Amino acid sequence: MHDVLHASNPTTAVRKVMQYDCKDLSQVPAIQWGMKQEEKARQQYLEATLCICKDVKLEEVGLILYKDFPFIGASPDGMRQCSCHGRTVIEIKCPYKYRDIYPAADLCLSDANYCLDKDCKLKTGHRYYTQVQTHMLVTGVSTCDFVVWTNAGMVVVNVPRDQSLLNVMLSTCVQFVKSSLIPEILTHKKQCGDSGVDVTFQEDDDPNKRYCSCQKPAYGRMVKCDNNECESEWFHYKCVGIKRKPRGHWFCPSCQC
């Protein structure tokens, strides 16, 4: 949804939805870490909420389809129900990069690519914000508990439903499906396109965003990390010591650890 919402060219989003470039990320350390720690984080979250509400029930859910447009779906990490707060959707993140640091530490909050801002709120421009808003859209709830868990502690950020953004997301998604996705389902014209992971950025591309381990803007030749959860996402060739496009899967130094 985030890619569809912010895509200047729908081809990349189409290829991702059609899984033309689908890669096995199960052995990536960051992915393994998140999967392994999620249940521990869920249990600690339940224990914390039971201190506030005595009749809390936490339900694990799978894929949920949006009833009005069933081509939109979401897979939250859980649904919380209690008499005082009603139903709340749950999303859990276990950042590998800061796995031994408290999630609200200055080191984390000062990272431009981190999901929380300096006030410890979920950044509205982050892809996780789009994700939890999609959760609320398909489940029909008005709030989401966004849980950031590490070995050093846990932070729970309550994110309210952003109806203005949801209206834009919904109209953009419907238009994308009609004009780009359905034609591709029928023709598969983009299936044989170039799926290389490197790209040339221009100096004026999104000047406020920082990439790479150097935390500088996009410029020149860059390579994309194949871990979709990578916080830096794109890396300058020089910073990671490569001179040409890698063959096969490529993971940045942090995601290789």
C-alpha positions as CSV (number, residue, x, y, z in Angstrom):
1,M,0.0,0.0,0.0
2,H,2.8,2.4,0.8
3,D,4.5,1.7,-2.5
4,V,1.2,2.3,-4.4
5,L,0.5,5.5,-2.4
6,H,3.9,7.0,-3.1
7,A,4.9,5.6,-6.5
8,S,5.8,8.1,-9.2
9,N,5.9,5.2,-11.6
10,P,3.4,2.3,-11.0
11,T,5.6,-0.3,-12.6
12,T,7.6,-1.0,-9.4
13,A,4.5,-1.4,-7.4
14,V,2.9,-3.7,-10.1
15,R,6.0,-5.9,-10.1
16,K,5.9,-6.2,-6.3
17,V,2.2,-7.0,-6.2
18,M,2.6,-9.6,-9.0
19,Q,5.6,-11.1,-7.1
20,Y,7.8,-11.0,-10.2
21,D,10.8,-10.2,-8.1
22,C,9.8,-12.4,-5.1
23,K,12.9,-13.4,-3.1
24,D,13.3,-15.8,-0.2
25,L,14.3,-13.7,2.8
26,S,13.8,-16.3,5.4
27,Q,17.5,-16.7,6.1
28,V,18.2,-12.9,6.5
29,P,19.3,-12.4,10.1
30,A,17.0,-9.3,10.5
31,I,14.0,-11.3,9.3
32,Q,14.8,-14.3,11.5
33,W,15.3,-12.1,14.5
34,G,11.9,-10.4,14.0
35,M,10.0,-13.7,13.6
36,K,11.8,-15.3,16.6
37,Q,11.1,-12.4,19.0
38,E,7.5,-11.6,18.0
39,E,5.8,-14.0,20.3
40,K,7.9,-12.8,23.2
41,A,7.0,-9.2,22.4
42,R,3.3,-10.2,22.2
43,Q,3.3,-11.8,25.6
44,Q,5.1,-8.8,27.2
45,Y,2.6,-6.5,25.6
46,L,-0.3,-8.6,27.0
47,E,1.2,-8.5,30.5
48,A,1.6,-4.7,30.3
49,T,-2.0,-4.2,29.2
50,L,-3.3,-6.5,31.9
51,C,-1.9,-4.1,34.4
52,I,-4.3,-1.5,33.0
53,C,-7.3,-3.5,31.9
54,K,-8.2,-6.8,33.7
55,D,-10.4,-8.3,31.0
56,V,-8.0,-8.0,28.1
57,K,-8.2,-10.6,25.4
58,L,-5.5,-10.8,22.7
59,E,-6.4,-12.7,19.5
60,E,-4.0,-13.7,16.8
61,V,-5.4,-13.1,13.3
62,G,-4.3,-14.0,9.8
63,L,-5.1,-12.2,6.5
64,I,-8.1,-10.0,6.7
65,L,-9.8,-8.7,3.5
66,Y,-11.5,-5.3,3.3
67,K,-15.2,-6.0,2.8
68,D,-15.9,-3.1,0.4
69,F,-12.8,-3.7,-1.8
70,P,-11.5,-7.3,-1.2
71,F,-8.4,-6.8,-3.2
72,I,-7.1,-4.8,-0.2
73,G,-6.0,-6.9,2.8
74,A,-3.9,-6.8,5.9
75,S,-2.2,-9.2,8.3
76,P,-2.0,-7.5,11.8
77,D,-0.1,-9.1,14.6
78,G,-3.2,-9.3,16.7
79,M,-6.4,-7.8,17.9
80,R,-6.9,-6.6,21.5
81,Q,-10.4,-6.5,23.1
82,C,-11.3,-5.1,26.5
83,S,-14.4,-3.6,28.0
84,C,-12.8,-0.2,28.6
85,H,-11.1,0.4,25.2
86,G,-13.0,-1.8,22.9
87,R,-11.2,-3.3,19.9
88,T,-7.6,-2.3,19.0
89,V,-5.4,-3.7,16.3
90,I,-1.8,-4.6,17.2
91,E,1.4,-4.3,15.1
92,I,4.7,-5.5,16.5
93,K,8.2,-4.4,15.3
94,C,11.4,-5.8,16.6
95,P,14.2,-3.7,15.0
96,Y,17.3,-5.8,14.5
97,K,19.6,-2.8,14.2
98,Y,18.7,-1.6,17.8
99,R,18.0,-5.0,19.3
100,D,20.0,-4.3,22.4
101,I,19.0,-0.7,22.9
102,Y,15.8,0.7,24.5
103,P,13.4,1.6,21.6
104,A,13.0,5.2,22.9
105,A,16.7,5.9,23.4
106,D,18.1,9.0,21.9
107,L,20.3,6.9,19.5
108,C,17.2,5.4,18.0
109,L,15.0,8.5,17.9
110,S,17.8,10.6,16.3
111,D,18.0,8.1,13.4
112,A,16.4,9.7,10.3
113,N,15.2,6.2,9.1
114,Y,13.8,5.1,12.4
115,C,10.1,4.6,12.6
116,L,9.6,6.8,15.7
117,D,10.2,10.6,15.8
118,K,11.8,12.5,18.7
119,D,8.5,12.7,20.5
120,C,8.3,8.9,20.3
121,K,5.4,9.0,17.9
122,L,5.1,6.9,14.7
123,K,6.3,9.1,11.8
124,T,3.4,9.8,9.5
125,G,5.6,9.5,6.4
126,H,7.0,6.1,7.4
127,R,5.8,3.0,5.6
128,Y,4.8,1.5,9.0
129,Y,2.3,4.4,9.4
130,T,0.7,3.4,6.1
131,Q,0.8,-0.2,7.2
132,V,-1.1,0.4,10.5
133,Q,-3.6,2.7,8.8
134,T,-4.3,-0.1,6.3
135,H,-4.8,-2.5,9.3
136,M,-7.4,-0.1,10.7
137,L,-9.1,0.3,7.3
138,V,-9.7,-3.5,6.9
139,T,-10.6,-4.2,10.5
140,G,-12.8,-1.2,11.0
141,V,-11.2,-0.1,14.3
142,S,-10.2,3.4,15.2
143,T,-6.9,2.8,17.0
144,C,-3.7,0.7,16.6
145,D,-1.2,-0.2,19.3
146,F,2.2,0.0,17.6
147,V,4.6,-2.0,19.6
148,V,8.4,-1.6,19.3
149,W,10.3,-4.3,21.2
150,T,14.0,-4.9,21.8
151,N,16.0,-6.8,24.4
152,A,16.2,-3.6,26.4
153,G,12.5,-2.8,26.7
154,M,9.3,-2.1,24.9
155,V,7.5,1.1,23.7
156,V,3.8,1.1,22.8
157,V,2.5,4.0,20.7
158,N,-1.2,4.3,20.2
159,V,-1.9,5.5,16.7
160,P,-5.3,6.9,15.9
161,R,-7.2,6.3,12.7
162,D,-6.2,8.9,10.0
163,Q,-9.4,9.2,7.9
164,S,-8.0,11.9,5.6
165,L,-5.1,9.6,4.7
166,L,-7.3,6.6,4.4
167,N,-9.5,8.4,1.9
168,V,-6.5,9.2,-0.2
169,M,-5.1,5.7,0.2
170,L,-8.4,4.1,-0.9
171,S,-8.9,6.2,-4.0
172,T,-5.3,5.8,-5.0
173,C,-5.4,2.1,-4.5
174,V,-8.6,1.6,-6.4
175,Q,-7.3,3.7,-9.3
176,F,-4.0,1.7,-9.3
177,V,-5.9,-1.6,-9.4
178,K,-8.1,-0.5,-12.3
179,S,-5.5,1.3,-14.5
180,S,-2.3,-0.7,-13.7
181,L,-2.9,-4.0,-11.9
182,I,-5.8,-5.5,-13.8
183,P,-4.2,-4.9,-17.2
184,E,-1.0,-6.6,-15.9
185,I,-3.0,-9.5,-14.6
186,L,-4.5,-10.0,-18.1
187,T,-1.3,-9.4,-20.1
188,H,1.8,-10.0,-17.9
189,K,3.6,-7.4,-20.1
190,K,5.9,-6.3,-17.2
191,Q,6.9,-9.9,-16.2
192,C,10.0,-10.0,-18.4
193,G,11.1,-6.5,-17.6
194,D,14.4,-5.6,-16.0
195,S,14.4,-6.5,-12.4
196,G,17.8,-5.2,-11.5
197,V,18.2,-3.8,-8.0
198,D,20.4,-0.8,-8.8
199,V,19.3,2.6,-10.0
200,T,20.7,6.0,-10.8
201,F,19.4,8.8,-8.6
202,Q,19.6,12.4,-9.5
203,E,21.0,15.0,-7.1
204,D,17.5,16.6,-6.7
205,D,15.6,13.4,-5.9
206,D,13.9,13.7,-2.5
207,P,16.6,15.9,-1.0
208,N,15.3,15.7,2.5
209,K,15.5,11.9,2.7
210,R,18.7,10.2,3.9
211,Y,19.9,6.8,2.7
212,C,22.8,4.4,3.1
213,S,25.1,3.9,6.1
214,C,26.5,7.4,5.5
215,Q,23.1,9.0,6.0
216,K,23.4,11.2,3.0
217,P,20.9,12.0,0.2
218,A,20.5,9.9,-2.9
219,Y,23.1,10.5,-5.7
220,G,24.9,8.6,-8.4
221,R,24.7,4.8,-8.5
222,M,22.9,3.1,-5.7
223,V,22.0,-0.5,-4.8
224,K,18.8,-1.6,-2.9
225,C,19.0,-4.0,0.0
226,D,16.8,-7.1,-0.6
227,N,15.6,-7.0,3.0
228,N,12.3,-5.2,2.8
229,E,12.7,-4.3,6.4
230,C,16.1,-2.6,5.9
231,E,15.9,0.8,7.5
232,S,18.4,2.5,5.1
233,E,17.0,0.7,2.0
234,W,19.4,2.2,-0.7
235,F,23.2,2.3,-0.5
236,H,25.8,4.2,-2.5
237,Y,28.1,1.9,-4.5
238,K,31.2,3.5,-2.9
239,C,29.9,3.2,0.7
240,V,29.4,-0.6,0.3
241,G,32.5,-1.2,-1.8
242,I,31.0,-2.3,-5.1
243,K,31.5,-1.1,-8.6
244,R,28.8,-2.9,-10.6
245,K,25.3,-4.3,-10.1
246,P,25.4,-7.4,-7.9
247,R,24.1,-10.7,-9.3
248,G,21.3,-12.4,-7.4
249,H,20.3,-11.3,-3.9
250,W,22.2,-8.5,-2.2
251,F,22.0,-7.5,1.4
252,C,23.6,-4.6,3.1
253,P,26.2,-5.1,5.8
254,S,23.7,-4.6,8.7
255,C,21.2,-7.1,7.3
256,Q,24.0,-9.6,6.7
257,C,25.0,-9.6,10.4
